[in-house]
Amino acid sequence: MEEGEKLSEHFTYDPRLKIMIPTLDKPWTTYSMQTQNLIVTEWEKIRGHIPDKIIEVEKEITRKQELLNHEEDFDTSCELNGEIAELASIINDLWIWFRATQHVSPVKTHS
C-alpha cells in the first residue's frame, strides 16, 4: 500500500446494505499492485458474507409478508408493501455488489 494509506480509506460502510463497500478515489490501475491485492483480499472477505446478509433480509421479507397476509388496515398494508419493496431492493443491490469483482492485472512474466 502507498505510504500513509490505510485499507479503511478504500471502503465505506453502507448503512442501508449493512456492509462495507469499495470507495476508490482514483482509477484502479493507478493503485500499486500491493494496494490492489490488499483491496481485493478485503473485498473478498466482505463479499463472502453477502449471501448471509441476503438470507437475513429474505427472512425479514417473509416476516413482513406474514404480517401483510393478516393485515386488514389498508394504510398499514400499504406501509408493509413499501417496506417489503425496499427490502427486495436491498437484496437486489446486495446481489449486484456480490457479483462485483475487481480484477487485478496479471503479473507479466518475461520469457
C-alpha positions in Angstrom: 0.0 0.0 0.0 1.2 3.5 -0.7 2.8 5.3 2.2 0.2 6.9 4.6 -2.6 4.9 3.1 -4.9 2.8 5.1 -7.2 0.0 3.9 -10.2 1.7 5.5 -9.7 4.6 3.1 -10.9 2.3 0.3 -14.1 1.1 2.0 -17.1 2.9 3.3 -19.9 1.5 5.5 -23.3 1.5 3.7 -26.0 1.6 6.4 -28.7 0.6 4.0 -26.9 -2.6 2.9 -25.1 -3.0 6.3 -21.8 -3.8 4.6 -18.6 -2.0 3.8 -18.4 -1.2 0.1 -15.4 -0.2 -2.0 -14.9 3.5 -2.5 -12.0 4.1 -4.8 -11.0 7.7 -5.3 -8.9 7.1 -8.4 -8.7 4.7 -11.4 -8.0 1.1 -10.4 -4.8 0.8 -12.5 -3.2 3.7 -10.7 -3.1 1.8 -7.4 0.1 -0.2 -6.7 -0.2 -3.9 -7.2 0.2 -4.3 -3.4 -2.7 -2.0 -2.7 -4.8 -3.7 -5.4 -4.1 -7.1 -3.8 -5.0 -5.8 -0.3 -8.2 -4.2 -1.5 -9.2 -7.3 -3.4 -8.4 -9.5 -0.4 -10.5 -7.3 1.9 -13.4 -7.2 -0.6 -13.4 -11.0 -0.9 -13.8 -11.2 2.9 -16.7 -8.8 2.8 -18.2 -10.3 -0.3 -18.2 -13.7 1.4 -20.7 -12.5 3.9 -23.1 -11.0 1.4 -25.1 -14.3 0.9 -25.7 -14.4 4.7 -26.9 -10.8 4.6 -29.3 -11.7 1.8 -30.7 -14.6 3.8 -31.3 -12.2 6.8 -33.2 -9.8 4.5 -35.2 -12.6 3.0 -36.3 -13.7 6.5 -37.4 -10.2 7.2 -39.4 -10.1 4.0 -41.1 -13.4 4.9 -41.9 -12.0 8.3 -43.4 -8.8 6.8 -45.3 -10.9 4.2 -46.9 -12.9 7.0 -47.9 -9.7 8.7 -49.3 -8.5 5.5 -51.3 -11.7 5.0 -53.2 -11.0 8.2 -53.4 -7.2 8.0 -56.8 -5.7 7.5 -56.0 -2.0 7.7 -55.3 -0.6 4.2 -52.8 2.1 5.3 -50.8 -0.5 7.3 -50.9 -2.9 4.3 -49.5 -0.1 2.1 -46.8 0.6 4.6 -45.8 -3.1 4.8 -45.8 -3.4 1.0 -43.4 -0.4 0.8 -41.1 -2.0 3.4 -41.1 -5.3 1.5 -40.3 -3.5 -1.7 -37.4 -1.7 0.0 -36.1 -4.9 1.4 -36.3 -6.5 -2.1 -34.4 -3.6 -3.4 -31.7 -4.1 -0.8 -31.4 -7.8 -1.8 -31.0 -6.7 -5.4 -28.3 -4.2 -4.5 -26.5 -6.9 -2.4 -26.5 -9.3 -5.3 -25.1 -6.6 -7.5 -22.3 -6.0 -5.0 -21.8 -9.7 -4.7 -21.2 -10.1 -8.4 -18.9 -7.0 -8.5 -15.3 -8.1 -8.6 -12.3 -6.1 -9.4 -9.8 -8.0 -11.5 -6.2 -7.4 -10.6 -4.0 -7.2 -13.6 -1.9 -10.4 -14.0 1.7 -10.1 -13.3 3.7 -10.0 -16.5 6.4 -12.6 -16.8 9.4 -12.3 -19.2 10.2 -15.3 -21.4 
